[in-house]
Structures are given as structure tokens and as C-alpha cells.
């Protein structure tokens, strides 16, 4: 398998993944490959599936909890970072950082992703998770996505992707790999957009723990009350398991205060879920993905 992968693209071995996840968990990946085209992605997956080898599509690592050792192939999409802005839509490959694209659209006076200027994830990851903020989400503006389904590369419309709150068809069907997408954009008042982003940035600085490594919100918000309020009302801010700690600023953030491991973070997640269930009979749903 290694020989075949090396014929397709760059391959690295026993990769330190600390800088490849925003929790800054120390993790090692057995293989990491760096495709530079959609054809590379297809060919890599064909090889991996041929040998029944497990794999992980990794964007910026902003919503994943990596294990201490990942004994599969990590497909890193940062080279798929082309985008083009047209009059009424933007084309973006999966490895484009959504916050950078969002800021550029704002600077050009286009409304679509202004809610995403503070999200340190990729377009691909954002579509996968149906990322959102401020009551908006990427599914609101997504026109279509180019996807490899294990057999061919084809375009899926918005309605085919089964978007729900922080969910999509990609979570239930792991064979579907996002390569690029088209997003609807509309001309808007540039100053109003910039003022909105500045206001939200200031609010984020005041209400979120941005000084420590984290993956943002840990749990989805239940229907009637924010998850952070449930956790805060239990007095759990500052509670920690080793260096995995519930933020003192935002109770729905777990931060790495030093050298937290994935086991520490998962144990803390389970503790929070238990306490919320005991007190409120609410089953919190994890927004982040535990990689095994």
C-alpha cells in the first residue's frame, strides 16, 4: 500500500499531529498524505479501500478529538485551497479556510459567510458539520457540493445533503468525501457587514475562551436552553480532569490548559453528560467528533 500511495502524492510517516488539531492534543498519525487534486483524493481512497485500511479526512482539526495514535491514513486537504468569487456565487475547494474566505467576502461587500469570520475550520469541515453561528449555517447558502462517493465524482444539490442542525448526510455516510462546493452570495452594504463582524468579534472575545487551545462548542444546544447555561448552572466552570478543563469563561468550552490528552477530554465530556442528565434529564449531544 505504501508504494502505491507514494506514486500518487507526498506521504509522511509517524506524523506529530499536535499542530494539526486545535485542542493541541499530542497525537501521532501512522501515515499522512497530501493530495493536490481531486484525482489524487480519488486515487488515494481507491488504494486505501483496496487494502481495507482505515482513513481520516482532516481539515484544520477544529472539531475533532484525536487519539494518542491513529493507525490509519490521514488525508490532509490543505493543498485543495483554490476558490473563485463570481457575481452571485463563490466556488471553494474543501481545504479553503472558511474564516479567511468569509473575511474576504465581507471586504468585497458580499453577504453569505459573515457569521463565519471567527470559525477556524475549512470549507469541507464546515459543510460536513453544517457549521454555523448567530442562527445562520452554511446550509443556508450552499448551492451544491462536489463529492466523491467511492465510485465517481459528482455534484450533489443542497437538498440531497440532508442538512439538519450541525448535521448532514456526510456524518451518516462516511464514503461521501467533500471536494468542493458552491455558495450563494449577495451584494450587501460593505460598511454594515464590517461593523457587524467587528461587533461579533468583540462579543466573542468577551464571551469565549480564546486564550487556550479548544475546539469551540463541545455540545449541541438543546431546543430550549443553551448547553453552556446548563453546565454553568451546575457550577462546573473550572472543573478539570488533569489538564482538560471546563472554561471559566464559557461553560460549553473544554480547554487544554497544559498537556491534556484525548482520554482526559473524553472523560470530562462523559462527566458533563452524566451531571446534566442527573440534574435536568437532558441527554447532551456531542458536537465534536471522537476519532478512534
The 8 nearest C-alpha neighbors of each residue, nearest first, counted from 0:
[[1, 3, 2, 4, 46, 50, 47, 5],
 [2, 0, 4, 3, 5, 10, 6, 30],
 [3, 1, 5, 0, 4, 6, 7, 10],
 [2, 4, 0, 6, 1, 5, 7, 46],
 [5, 3, 1, 7, 6, 2, 0, 43],
 [4, 6, 2, 7, 3, 8, 10, 1],
 [7, 5, 3, 4, 8, 2, 9, 1],
 [6, 8, 4, 5, 39, 3, 43, 42],
 [9, 7, 5, 34, 6, 33, 10, 4],
 [8, 10, 33, 32, 5, 11, 7, 34],
 [9, 11, 32, 31, 5, 8, 33, 12],
 [12, 10, 31, 30, 32, 14, 9, 13],
 [11, 13, 30, 14, 29, 31, 10, 28],
 [14, 12, 29, 28, 27, 30, 15, 11],
 [13, 15, 28, 27, 12, 16, 11, 29],
 [14, 16, 27, 17, 26, 13, 28, 25],
 [17, 15, 19, 26, 27, 18, 14, 25],
 [18, 16, 25, 23, 24, 19, 15, 26],
 [17, 19, 16, 20, 23, 21, 15, 24],
 [18, 20, 16, 17, 60, 59, 21, 23],
 [21, 19, 60, 23, 22, 18, 61, 17],
 [20, 22, 61, 23, 213, 214, 212, 60],
 [21, 23, 213, 212, 24, 20, 214, 255],
 [24, 22, 17, 21, 20, 18, 212, 25],
 [25, 23, 22, 17, 260, 26, 259, 261],
 [24, 26, 17, 23, 16, 67, 260, 27],
 [27, 25, 67, 16, 68, 17, 24, 15],
 [26, 28, 15, 68, 14, 16, 13, 69],
 [29, 27, 69, 14, 13, 30, 68, 70],
 [28, 30, 13, 70, 12, 71, 69, 14],
 [31, 29, 12, 72, 28, 11, 73, 13],
 [30, 32, 73, 11, 10, 72, 74, 12],
 [31, 33, 10, 74, 9, 75, 73, 34],
 [32, 34, 75, 9, 8, 74, 76, 35],
 [35, 33, 39, 36, 8, 40, 32, 76],
 [34, 36, 78, 79, 39, 33, 37, 8],
 [37, 35, 39, 38, 34, 79, 40, 78],
 [36, 38, 40, 39, 41, 178, 35, 34],
 [37, 39, 41, 36, 40, 42, 34, 35],
 [40, 38, 42, 36, 34, 37, 41, 43],
 [39, 41, 37, 43, 38, 42, 34, 44],
 [40, 42, 38, 44, 39, 43, 45, 37],
 [41, 43, 45, 39, 44, 40, 38, 46],
 [44, 42, 40, 46, 45, 41, 39, 47],
 [45, 43, 47, 41, 46, 42, 48, 40],
 [44, 46, 42, 48, 43, 47, 49, 41],
 [47, 45, 49, 43, 44, 48, 42, 50],
 [46, 48, 44, 52, 49, 50, 45, 51],
 [49, 47, 51, 45, 50, 46, 44, 52],
 [48, 50, 46, 47, 51, 45, 52, 44],
 [49, 51, 48, 52, 47, 46, 0, 45],
 [52, 50, 48, 49, 47, 53, 46, 54],
 [53, 51, 47, 50, 48, 71, 54, 72],
 [52, 54, 71, 72, 51, 47, 55, 48],
 [55, 53, 72, 71, 73, 52, 56, 74],
 [54, 56, 73, 74, 57, 72, 53, 71],
 [55, 57, 74, 73, 75, 58, 54, 76],
 [58, 56, 75, 74, 55, 60, 59, 73],
 [57, 59, 60, 121, 76, 124, 75, 94],
 [58, 60, 120, 61, 121, 19, 20, 57],
 [61, 59, 20, 58, 63, 62, 19, 21],
 [62, 60, 21, 214, 59, 120, 20, 63],
 [61, 63, 287, 214, 60, 288, 64, 215],
 [64, 62, 288, 287, 60, 289, 61, 65],
 [63, 65, 289, 290, 288, 261, 66, 62],
 [64, 66, 290, 63, 261, 26, 289, 67],
 [67, 65, 68, 261, 291, 69, 26, 290],
 [66, 68, 26, 27, 25, 65, 69, 261],
 [69, 67, 27, 66, 26, 28, 70, 29],
 [68, 70, 28, 71, 29, 66, 27, 67],
 [71, 69, 29, 68, 28, 72, 30, 53],
 [70, 72, 53, 54, 69, 29, 30, 73],
 [73, 71, 54, 30, 31, 74, 55, 53],
 [74, 72, 31, 55, 54, 30, 56, 75],
 [73, 75, 56, 32, 31, 57, 55, 72],
 [76, 74, 57, 33, 77, 32, 73, 58],
 [75, 77, 94, 78, 79, 58, 74, 33],
 [76, 78, 94, 79, 75, 80, 58, 95],
 [79, 77, 35, 76, 80, 94, 34, 33],
 [80, 78, 94, 77, 76, 92, 35, 81],
 [79, 81, 95, 94, 78, 92, 77, 82],
 [82, 80, 92, 79, 91, 95, 83, 94],
 [83, 81, 91, 90, 92, 80, 84, 89],
 [82, 84, 90, 89, 85, 91, 81, 88],
 [83, 85, 89, 90, 88, 82, 86, 87],
 [84, 86, 88, 87, 89, 83, 90, 184],
 [87, 85, 88, 84, 184, 185, 89, 186],
 [86, 88, 184, 85, 185, 183, 89, 186],
 [87, 89, 183, 184, 182, 85, 86, 84],
 [90, 88, 84, 182, 181, 85, 83, 91],
 [89, 91, 181, 83, 82, 180, 84, 182],
 [92, 90, 82, 179, 180, 81, 89, 181],
 [91, 93, 179, 80, 81, 79, 94, 95],
 [92, 94, 123, 179, 122, 178, 95, 79],
 [95, 93, 77, 80, 79, 76, 121, 92],
 [94, 96, 80, 121, 122, 93, 92, 97],
 [97, 95, 121, 99, 98, 120, 122, 94],
 [96, 98, 100, 121, 122, 99, 101, 120],
 [99, 97, 116, 101, 118, 100, 115, 96],
 [100, 98, 102, 101, 97, 96, 103, 116],
 [101, 99, 103, 97, 102, 98, 104, 96],
 [100, 102, 112, 98, 104, 99, 116, 103],
 [103, 101, 105, 99, 104, 100, 116, 106],
 [104, 102, 106, 100, 105, 101, 107, 99],
 [103, 105, 109, 107, 101, 106, 102, 108],
 [106, 104, 108, 102, 107, 103, 109, 192],
 [105, 107, 103, 104, 108, 102, 189, 193],
 [108, 106, 104, 105, 109, 103, 189, 186],
 [107, 109, 189, 105, 187, 106, 186, 188],
 [110, 108, 186, 104, 185, 105, 187, 107],
 [109, 111, 185, 184, 187, 186, 112, 113],
 [112, 110, 184, 113, 140, 109, 183, 185],
 [111, 113, 101, 114, 115, 110, 116, 104],
 [112, 114, 115, 101, 116, 111, 105, 110],
 [113, 115, 112, 132, 116, 133, 135, 131],
 [116, 114, 118, 112, 113, 117, 98, 101],
 [117, 115, 98, 101, 118, 102, 113, 114],
 [116, 118, 115, 98, 119, 200, 114, 203],
 [117, 119, 115, 98, 120, 116, 97, 114],
 [120, 118, 98, 117, 61, 96, 97, 121],
 [119, 121, 59, 118, 61, 96, 97, 124],
 [122, 120, 96, 97, 124, 123, 95, 94],
 [121, 123, 125, 93, 97, 124, 95, 96],
 [124, 122, 93, 126, 121, 125, 177, 127],
 [123, 125, 127, 121, 126, 122, 128, 58],
 [124, 126, 130, 122, 128, 123, 127, 129],
 [125, 127, 129, 123, 128, 124, 122, 137],
 [128, 126, 124, 125, 169, 129, 123, 167],
 [127, 129, 165, 130, 125, 166, 126, 124],
 [130, 128, 165, 126, 125, 166, 127, 137],
 [131, 129, 125, 128, 136, 165, 137, 126],
 [130, 136, 132, 135, 137, 129, 134, 115],
 [131, 133, 135, 134, 114, 136, 115, 130],
 [132, 134, 135, 114, 131, 136, 199, 115],
 [135, 133, 132, 136, 131, 114, 139, 164],
 [136, 134, 131, 132, 133, 139, 114, 137],
 [137, 131, 135, 138, 130, 139, 129, 132],
 [136, 138, 139, 140, 129, 130, 141, 131],
 [137, 139, 141, 136, 140, 129, 162, 157],
 [140, 138, 137, 136, 141, 135, 111, 183],
 [141, 139, 183, 182, 138, 137, 142, 111],
 [140, 142, 182, 138, 143, 139, 137, 181],
 [143, 141, 182, 181, 157, 183, 156, 140],
 [144, 142, 156, 157, 181, 155, 180, 141],
 [145, 143, 180, 155, 154, 179, 146, 181],
 [144, 146, 154, 179, 178, 153, 180, 177],
 [145, 147, 177, 176, 152, 153, 178, 154],
 [148, 146, 152, 176, 151, 149, 175, 153],
 [147, 149, 175, 150, 174, 151, 146, 176],
 [150, 148, 147, 174, 151, 175, 45, 44],
 [151, 149, 148, 147, 152, 41, 45, 153],
 [152, 150, 147, 148, 149, 153, 146, 41],
 [151, 153, 147, 146, 148, 145, 154, 150],
 [154, 152, 146, 145, 151, 147, 155, 148],
 [153, 155, 145, 144, 146, 143, 156, 152],
 [154, 156, 144, 143, 159, 145, 153, 157],
 [155, 157, 143, 159, 158, 142, 144, 154],
 [156, 158, 143, 159, 160, 142, 141, 155],
 [159, 157, 156, 160, 161, 162, 155, 143],
 [160, 158, 156, 157, 161, 155, 168, 162],
 [159, 161, 168, 157, 158, 162, 167, 156],
 [162, 160, 167, 168, 159, 158, 163, 157],
 [163, 161, 167, 160, 166, 138, 129, 168],
 [162, 164, 166, 165, 167, 161, 129, 138],
 [163, 165, 166, 129, 162, 167, 136, 130],
 [166, 164, 129, 128, 130, 163, 167, 286],
 [165, 167, 163, 128, 164, 129, 162, 170],
 [168, 166, 162, 161, 169, 170, 160, 163],
 [167, 169, 160, 161, 170, 171, 172, 162],
 [170, 168, 172, 167, 171, 127, 173, 175],
 [171, 169, 168, 172, 167, 173, 166, 127],
 [170, 172, 168, 169, 173, 167, 166, 174],
 [173, 171, 169, 174, 170, 175, 168, 167],
 [172, 174, 175, 169, 170, 171, 176, 168],
 [175, 173, 172, 148, 149, 176, 169, 147],
 [174, 176, 148, 173, 147, 169, 172, 146],
 [177, 175, 147, 146, 174, 178, 148, 173],
 [178, 176, 146, 123, 179, 145, 93, 175],
 [179, 177, 93, 145, 146, 92, 176, 37],
 [180, 178, 92, 93, 145, 91, 144, 177],
 [179, 181, 144, 91, 143, 145, 90, 92],
 [180, 182, 90, 142, 143, 89, 141, 144],
 [181, 183, 141, 89, 88, 142, 140, 184],
 [182, 184, 88, 140, 87, 141, 142, 89],
 [185, 183, 88, 87, 111, 110, 109, 182],
 [186, 184, 110, 109, 87, 187, 111, 183],
 [185, 187, 109, 108, 110, 184, 188, 87],
 [186, 188, 108, 109, 110, 189, 185, 192],
 [187, 189, 191, 190, 108, 192, 186, 109],
 [188, 190, 108, 192, 191, 187, 193, 105],
 [191, 189, 193, 192, 188, 194, 108, 195],
 [192, 190, 194, 188, 193, 189, 195, 187],
 [191, 193, 195, 189, 190, 194, 105, 196],
 [194, 192, 190, 196, 195, 191, 197, 189],
 [195, 193, 197, 191, 196, 192, 190, 198],
 [194, 196, 192, 198, 193, 197, 191, 199],
 [195, 197, 193, 199, 198, 194, 200, 192],
 [196, 198, 200, 194, 195, 199, 193, 201],
 [199, 197, 195, 201, 196, 200, 194, 202],
 [198, 200, 202, 196, 201, 197, 203, 195],
 [199, 201, 203, 197, 202, 198, 196, 204],
 [202, 200, 204, 198, 199, 203, 197, 205],
 [203, 201, 199, 205, 200, 204, 206, 198],
 [202, 204, 200, 206, 205, 201, 207, 199],
 [203, 205, 201, 202, 206, 207, 200, 209],
 [206, 204, 202, 203, 207, 201, 208, 248],
 [205, 207, 203, 204, 202, 248, 249, 208],
 [208, 206, 203, 249, 204, 209, 248, 205],
 [207, 209, 210, 248, 211, 249, 246, 206],
 [208, 210, 211, 207, 204, 212, 213, 203],
 [209, 211, 208, 212, 207, 213, 254, 204],
 [210, 212, 209, 254, 255, 213, 256, 208],
 [213, 211, 22, 255, 254, 21, 23, 210],
 [214, 212, 22, 254, 215, 21, 253, 255],
 [213, 215, 61, 62, 21, 22, 216, 212],
 [216, 214, 213, 252, 217, 62, 253, 61],
 [217, 215, 252, 251, 218, 214, 286, 219],
 [216, 218, 286, 251, 252, 287, 285, 215],
 [219, 217, 285, 286, 284, 216, 220, 283],
 [218, 220, 286, 284, 285, 221, 226, 217],
 [219, 221, 225, 226, 218, 222, 224, 283],
 [222, 220, 223, 224, 225, 219, 226, 283],
 [223, 221, 224, 220, 225, 219, 226, 281],
 [222, 224, 221, 225, 220, 226, 229, 281],
 [223, 225, 221, 222, 226, 220, 228, 229],
 [226, 224, 220, 227, 228, 221, 229, 223],
 [225, 227, 220, 229, 228, 251, 230, 224],
 [226, 228, 251, 250, 230, 225, 229, 231],
 [227, 229, 231, 230, 225, 226, 232, 224],
 [230, 228, 226, 232, 227, 231, 233, 225],
 [229, 231, 227, 233, 228, 232, 250, 235],
 [230, 232, 228, 234, 233, 250, 229, 235],
 [233, 231, 229, 234, 230, 228, 235, 227],
 [232, 234, 230, 231, 235, 229, 275, 274],
 [235, 233, 231, 232, 236, 230, 238, 237],
 [236, 234, 238, 233, 231, 230, 237, 245],
 [237, 235, 247, 245, 238, 250, 246, 234],
 [236, 238, 245, 247, 246, 244, 235, 239],
 [239, 237, 235, 236, 245, 244, 240, 246],
 [240, 238, 244, 243, 241, 237, 245, 242],
 [239, 241, 243, 263, 242, 267, 244, 238],
 [240, 242, 243, 239, 263, 259, 244, 258],
 [243, 241, 259, 256, 257, 258, 255, 244],
 [244, 242, 255, 259, 240, 264, 239, 241],
 [245, 243, 239, 254, 253, 238, 242, 246],
 [246, 244, 253, 237, 236, 238, 250, 252],
 [247, 245, 248, 249, 250, 252, 253, 236],
 [246, 248, 236, 237, 249, 245, 250, 208],
 [247, 249, 246, 208, 207, 206, 250, 236],
 [250, 248, 246, 207, 251, 252, 247, 206],
 [249, 251, 227, 252, 231, 246, 236, 230],
 [252, 250, 227, 216, 249, 217, 226, 218],
 [253, 251, 216, 250, 246, 249, 215, 217],
 [252, 254, 245, 244, 246, 213, 243, 251],
 [255, 253, 213, 244, 212, 256, 243, 211],
 [254, 256, 243, 212, 259, 257, 242, 22],
 [257, 255, 242, 254, 243, 211, 244, 258],
 [258, 256, 242, 255, 259, 243, 211, 241],
 [257, 259, 242, 260, 255, 256, 24, 25],
 [258, 260, 242, 243, 255, 257, 263, 24],
 [261, 259, 263, 262, 24, 258, 264, 25],
 [260, 262, 264, 263, 66, 265, 64, 65],
 [261, 263, 265, 260, 264, 266, 66, 259],
 [264, 262, 260, 266, 261, 265, 243, 240],
 [263, 265, 267, 261, 243, 266, 262, 268],
 [266, 264, 268, 262, 267, 263, 261, 269],
 [265, 267, 269, 263, 268, 264, 262, 270],
 [266, 268, 270, 264, 265, 269, 263, 240],
 [269, 267, 265, 271, 270, 266, 264, 272],
 [268, 270, 272, 266, 267, 271, 273, 265],
 [269, 271, 267, 273, 268, 272, 266, 274],
 [272, 270, 274, 268, 273, 269, 275, 267],
 [271, 273, 269, 275, 270, 274, 283, 276],
 [274, 272, 270, 276, 271, 275, 269, 277],
 [273, 275, 277, 271, 276, 272, 278, 270],
 [276, 274, 278, 272, 277, 273, 279, 271],
 [275, 277, 280, 281, 273, 274, 279, 278],
 [278, 276, 274, 275, 280, 279, 273, 281],
 [277, 279, 275, 276, 280, 274, 281, 233],
 [278, 280, 281, 276, 275, 277, 229, 274],
 [281, 279, 276, 277, 278, 282, 275, 274],
 [282, 280, 276, 279, 283, 275, 277, 278],
 [283, 281, 276, 284, 280, 272, 275, 273],
 [282, 284, 272, 281, 218, 285, 219, 221],
 [285, 283, 218, 219, 286, 282, 220, 221],
 [284, 286, 218, 287, 217, 219, 283, 288],
 [285, 287, 218, 219, 217, 284, 288, 216],
 [288, 286, 62, 63, 285, 217, 289, 64],
 [287, 289, 63, 64, 290, 62, 286, 285],
 [290, 288, 64, 63, 291, 65, 287, 66],
 [289, 291, 65, 64, 288, 66, 63, 69],
 [290, 66, 289, 69, 65, 68, 64, 70]]
